[in-house]
Amino acid sequence: MPKFHALDKVDRKLLNLLQRDNQMPTRTLAEKVHISQPTCLRRVRELREAGIISADVALVDPFALGYGMLAFLEVSLNNQSDEHMQDFEARMAKETEVMQCYFVSGEYDYFLVVHVIDMDAYYQFVRRVISGSGNVRHFQSRFPMKRAKFATRVAFDEKLPEVTVRVPK
């Protein structure tokens, strides 16, 4: 059964600030939210424990590292049994080129976001992972020509008195 967690204005302001810069010193964070440092630490810890903050990571720009090709793959499986779908998902989770994998509704079963160095690396990936899997019926590749927007943050309205969210834990 899902659990719910109430986010007050302070929680939402903390989340908005941390999504912009999770390396901000606690003293600065507390000052910006107008709370004490111990209260700030406790609230952030509670947000982590509830699963609302799921990770503290550094976002690395793959293009800056020479991974110059992004591909979107739509994949249809031959066999959509639960066992085969779990197997596909487990294999995709192990592939470093696969940045994201979604089970989707519609004509295809899965949508993948793949980041590779170049077309040759993409060709090798497709041969090894997609064509060589034995359970892929059909796939279609799409290559973005321009990234118009990229965001990782969830915007929280800080004006509402309280927002209730469903939490994983």
Disulfide bonds with the S-S distance in Angstrom:
none
